[in-house]
C-alpha cells in the first residue's frame, strides 16, 4: 500500500486535506479509455458528493506528479483513505467497481 505522504509535495493545487477520502484519476485528453471513464467518474463524484472527493490529473500537464506517482499506463486511479493509504488501479473500471472501491475507502 502506498501513502499520500509520499506525494504530498506534488499535490499543491489539488487540496488534499485528509478529511474525506479522495480518488485521483490520472488521465490524458488523447486517451480513449480515459475519456470513456470520465462520465463514470463524474457520476461517482455526484453520487458521493461530500463523502468522497474526485480529482483529475492530466498527466501531460502534470508530469512531475505523474512521474512521482510512477504512472506508466493510463487511466490509473488512486483510491485514498482519509488516513492517506492508497490503493492503485490501472485501466478502465465499470461503475459498480468504482462504487465498491469508493465505499471501501470510506470505511
N, C-alpha and C positions, 0 to 999 in steps of 0.2 A: 504494500500500500504506500502510495506517495503522500506527502504532506504539503499543504498550501504554503507553509513557511518557506519551502524551497523555492517558491516562485514569487514571494511577496514583493521583492524589489522590481519585478517586471509587471506587476499588476496595477501600477499607477494609472488612474483613469478608469479602472473597472470597478472601483469602490467595493472591494470585498471587505465586509465588516465582521464576518464570522457570526452574525446574529441569526441569519437564516441560511439554509443550505443553498448551494449555487450549482448550476450546470453551466459549464463553459463549452461552447461549440466552436471548435477550430475549423474554419471553412475557407473556401476561396470562391470568388464570384464566377470563375470559369468551370467549376467542378459540378458536373451534373448530379451526382449523388448528394452533394451538399445542398443543391437547390431543391431536390426532392424532399429533403429533411426539413427545410426551412418552414413550410406551413405546419408541420407536425410540432416543431419547437415553439412556434407562435401559439398554437393551440394549447400546448402544455403550459406555457407561460401564463396564458389567460386562465386556464383551469386551476392553476396553483398560485395565482397572484396573492402576494403577501405571505406565502408559505415557502416558496422556492423562487429564487432569482435565476433567470436565464440570461447569460451573456454570450455575445457572439464576437469572435476574434477572427478577423480577416488575416490569414497567415501572410499574405503578400504585403499588407500594410503594417504588420506587427511581427516582423521577422525575429527580433530579439526574443520576444516571448515564445514564439513558435520553436525557436532553437532551444531555449532554456527548458521547454516542456518536452523536448525530444519528439516533436511531431514529424512523423515520416510519411504518414498517409492521412488523407482527409476524406470524409469527415472524421475527426476524433473528438470525442466528448469526454469531459471531466465531470464526474458527479462528486460533489464536495460536501461533506457533512459540515455542520456548524462548528465542529471541532477541528476542521481543516483536513480530514482524511479524504484522499482522492481515490476514486475508482475510475479507471480509464477504459473506454470502449472505442473501438475503431470500426468504421463502416456504418452503413445505414441501419437504423433500427425501426421496427414497427412501433406505432403509437403505444400499444399495450406494454411493450418492453420499456419504452421511455417512462411511461406512467409507473410501472413497477419499480424502476430504479429511482424515480423521484420519491416514491413512497419510502423506499429503503433508506435514502439519505435523510429523510425527515424523522426517522426513529430516534 
